[in-house]
């Protein structure tokens, strides 16, 4: 994920970010099934989706931490 894409994710609302996370999880699941059945053309797709998902979850966690009292 490029820096430009990461900044776009940072500007999303909490609901939009949650939607993106669910979409990415679904895409990751579909690609895992394709890998098992031998239909996945590019294995690097799994790696990219996992990394994107981790970045999105990190941003979601940071936004929750900022909203809670005592969050840093």
N, C-alpha and C positions, 0 to 999 in steps of 0.2 A: 504494500500500500504506500503510495507516495505521500509526501508531506502535505500536498494540496488536498488529497482525499481525507487525510487525518484532520485537517483543519475544518473541512466540511462536516465531518462527524462531530467535532467539538461544538459546532453551531446548531446542531439539531436539538429539538426539544426532547424531554424525557420520553414522551409517548412515541415520537418518531424513532428515537434510538432503540426503544424496546421492540418496535416493529421490525427495524433493521436486524436486530439480534435474532428474532424469531425466523426471519427470512433466511439469514445466513445459516442458522442451525438446520433448517429444512434443506437448504442446498448442500450442506455438508453431509447430511444423512443420505440424500439422493446420490451424491458422488461416491460415498462409501459403498452403497449398494451396487453402483455401476462397476466399482473396482472389483468387488467380489464376483460379479458375473462376467468380468472381463470386457466390459463395454467402455471403460474409462480410457479416453485417448491420452490425457495428460495427467500424470500422477502428481505433478506440482500443484495442481488445482487444490488438492486436499490440504497441502501445506499452507497455501495462500489463504484458504478459507479459515483454517484454524487460527492463523495469526490475526486475520481481520476480526474474527470473533473475540479473540482475547483482547484486542484493542478496544472494541466496542464495549465489552464487559467492564474493562478498566474505566472507561469514561462514565459508564452508568454507575459504577461504584463511587467514583469521585463526586458525581453530582449528588448522590445520596448522602455522602459524607459531609458535603458542604451544607446540606439542608438540615442535618441533625444538630441539635445544640451541642457544643463542645467539639464539633468537627473541625479539623485543621485545614 
